[in-house]
Amino acid sequence: MESYFPKCRNFFSAENYSATCKDAICKCAQNMTLRDCECLAMAEYVSTCHRLAGKALYENWRSIQGCGCNCKAPKICKECGSGCPVTCSNIMEYSNTQDREKNCNSSCISGCFCPD
């Protein structure tokens, strides 16, 4: 994995991750295609990297590696979106995005988000 995502080596050891990753792929492959399992493993690796870096280092890795992100329109896939996204329950809590992000204690997460 480190060869695909060299910037991540500054934040954690790929060797420690590798053994866990291989085990997860073997278990995953019993229920999913090998490619889906590889993409899932890469997603976890990149997510850990982004969380530790505090920013997205590989925003377009899914398209480069052939691992799609299935978001329904109008949402878009982000590798390092807000860990405190706007929801119906918190929309009135903060008057603007900067206040919400400043008070957010969660690191970035990958997933489907509303466009900025």
PyMOL commands that set and color helices and strands:
alter all, ss='L'
color gray80, all
select helices_A, chain A and resi 6-10+14-28+34-53+61-65+97-102
alter helices_A, ss='H'
color red, helices_A
select strands_A, chain A and resi 76-81+109-113
alter strands_A, ss='S'
color yellow, strands_A
deselect
rebuild
show_as cartoon
